């Protein structure tokens, strides 16, 4: 049975000849097909998530693959993959398309930036990771997502480097030095961050670096409910994606500790850090703060 709506996630590191022109072509195409979502374009490539009817998503993929790098197109996207998930019709309020310096921001500048076409970790297929787990292979998983994403779902025994955003990777790498001689697998949502993260670790002297091909989402579609605990955080109106009904909630409310995977934001507008906020705490009317510093910003202690 064909789904009415679908969500697709896609990326490719490939030279975009004219990012601004490509953005305008993309805006026209998405408007014509009634698509909504979020797309980032840079000279280094494209990274996006969009939702639309199944028929229009199929047409969008055809038009994207027709970008084959000839003189009439903006880039070579002929081999780009699209990861499909069931849509709701309301995952995104509108279409946002922006030109950036990077499609995922590592923040090394033009001179130090990582080009995954030149250096990246060895891609490991989901089936290969499953075999590693079955065989008791000696390896360590490092989760390259933000800390708030890790809270609601992660691979068993994986390392959470406690990053607030991807740019923090350069700050936490020294804490991972003990793994430089070990076999390391980087994981992220659908792979785009690991392309750069694994390459960066290689430049920092890590000897045996792999990345999960297609990311956590691809692994969970092949092995739903296995090895990955909880649900997968996604950057759209669904908030989390579940691949089986047989899973255990692993997130905990940052106020009361109750199991939950509902999100709220720090009450300080300038902070707005994402936190887990259970229904009971929200209904009680209590304000949510990420730290004592933010709490004191609202209600300083009397002296």
MOUR-V507971 format. One record per pair of residues at least 12 apart in sequence whose ideal C-beta (glycine too) atoms are under 8 Angstrom apart, sorted by the first residue. I is the first residue (numbers start at 1). J is the second residue. Records with the same first field share a line. If there is no record, write none. Layout:
I: J / J
This chain:
2: 54
3: 54 / 86 / 87
4: 53 / 54 / 87 / 89
5: 51 / 52 / 53 / 54 / 86 / 87 / 88 / 89
6: 51 / 52 / 53 / 54 / 57 / 84 / 85 / 86 / 87
7: 37 / 49 / 50 / 51 / 84 / 85 / 86 / 87 / 91 / 236 / 238
8: 49 / 50 / 51 / 57 / 60 / 61 / 82 / 83 / 84 / 85
9: 48 / 49 / 82 / 83 / 85 / 189 / 190 / 217
10: 46 / 47 / 48 / 49 / 64 / 80 / 81 / 82 / 83
11: 45 / 46 / 47 / 48 / 80 / 103 / 190 / 191 / 192
12: 45 / 46 / 75 / 77 / 79 / 80
13: 44 / 45 / 103 / 115 / 116 / 117 / 195
14: 45 / 46 / 69 / 75 / 76 / 77 / 117
15: 43 / 44 / 45 / 75 / 76
16: 41 / 42 / 43 / 44 / 45 / 46 / 74 / 75
17: 74 / 75
18: 74
19: 41 / 42 / 43 / 99
20: 99
21: 74
22: 41 / 46 / 74 / 75
23: 41 / 97 / 98 / 99
25: 74
26: 39 / 41 / 97
27: 95 / 97
29: 60 / 63
30: 50 / 60 / 95 / 97
31: 95
33: 52 / 56 / 59 / 60
34: 52 / 53 / 56
35: 50 / 51 / 52 / 56 / 57 / 60 / 95
36: 50 / 51 / 52 / 91 / 92 / 93 / 94 / 95
37: 49 / 50 / 51 / 91 / 92 / 95 / 96 / 236
38: 50 / 92 / 96 / 97 / 235 / 236
39: 95 / 96 / 97 / 98
40: 98 / 99 / 100 / 103
41: 97 / 98 / 99 / 100 / 103
42: 99 / 100 / 101 / 102 / 103
44: 102 / 103 / 113 / 115
45: 75 / 103
46: 75 / 77 / 80 / 103
47: 103 / 104 / 192
49: 92 / 234 / 235 / 236
50: 92 / 95
51: 87 / 88 / 89 / 91 / 92 / 236
52: 87
57: 84
61: 82
64: 77 / 80
65: 77 / 78 / 80
66: 78
81: 214
83: 190 / 214 / 217 / 218
85: 217 / 241
88: 237 / 238
90: 237
91: 236 / 237 / 238
92: 236 / 237
93: 237
103: 192
104: 166 / 192 / 193 / 196
105: 165 / 166 / 167
106: 166 / 167 / 169 / 170 / 196 / 197 / 200
107: 167 / 170
108: 170 / 200
114: 196 / 199 / 200 / 203
115: 199
116: 195 / 196 / 199
118: 199
119: 199 / 202 / 203
120: 195 / 196 / 198 / 199 / 202 / 211
121: 186 / 194 / 198 / 199 / 201 / 202 / 209 / 210 / 211
122: 209 / 210 / 211
123: 210 / 211 / 213
124: 185 / 210 / 211 / 212 / 213
125: 213
126: 212 / 213 / 214 / 218 / 219 / 222 / 223
127: 222
129: 185 / 212 / 219
130: 222 / 223 / 226 / 227
133: 227
137: 183
138: 182 / 183
139: 182 / 183 / 184 / 185 / 210
140: 158 / 159 / 179 / 182 / 183 / 184 / 185
141: 155 / 157 / 158 / 159 / 184 / 185 / 186 / 187
142: 158 / 159 / 161 / 176 / 179 / 184 / 185 / 186 / 187
143: 155 / 158 / 159 / 160 / 161 / 187 / 188
144: 161 / 163 / 166 / 169 / 186 / 187 / 188 / 193 / 194 / 197
145: 163 / 187 / 188 / 189 / 193 / 233
146: 163 / 164 / 165 / 166
147: 160 / 162 / 163 / 164
148: 233 / 263 / 273 / 274 / 275 / 276
149: 189 / 233
151: 250 / 251 / 252 / 276
152: 230 / 231 / 232 / 233 / 240 / 249 / 250 / 251 / 261 / 276
153: 216 / 228 / 229 / 230 / 231 / 232 / 233 / 240 / 250 / 251
154: 228 / 229 / 230 / 250
155: 187 / 216 / 227 / 228 / 229
156: 227 / 228 / 229
158: 187
159: 176
161: 175 / 176
164: 273
166: 193 / 197
169: 197 / 200
170: 200
173: 200 / 201 / 204
176: 201 / 206
179: 206
180: 204 / 205 / 206 / 207
181: 207 / 208
182: 208
183: 208 / 210
184: 201 / 206 / 208 / 209 / 210
185: 210 / 211 / 212
186: 198 / 201 / 209 / 210 / 211 / 212
187: 211 / 212 / 215 / 216
188: 212 / 215 / 216
189: 215 / 216 / 217 / 232 / 233 / 234
190: 214 / 215 / 216 / 217 / 218
191: 211 / 212 / 213 / 214 / 215 / 218
192: 215
194: 211 / 212 / 215
195: 211
197: 211
198: 210 / 211
216: 228 / 232
217: 232 / 241
220: 232 / 243
221: 243
224: 243 / 244
225: 243 / 244 / 246 / 247
229: 247 / 248 / 250
230: 247 / 248 / 249 / 250 / 251 / 261
231: 247 / 249 / 261
239: 261 / 262 / 263
240: 261
249: 261
251: 276
252: 276
253: 276 / 277 / 278 / 280 / 281
254: 275 / 276 / 277 / 288 / 290
255: 277 / 278 / 281 / 286 / 288
256: 278 / 280 / 281
258: 278 / 280 / 281
259: 278
260: 276 / 277 / 278 / 279
261: 276
262: 276 / 277 / 278 / 279 / 282
263: 275 / 276 / 277
264: 276 / 277 / 282 / 288
265: 288
266: 288 / 289 / 290 / 291 / 294
267: 287 / 288 / 289 / 294 / 298
268: 289 / 290 / 294 / 297 / 298
271: 290 / 294
273: 290
275: 288 / 290
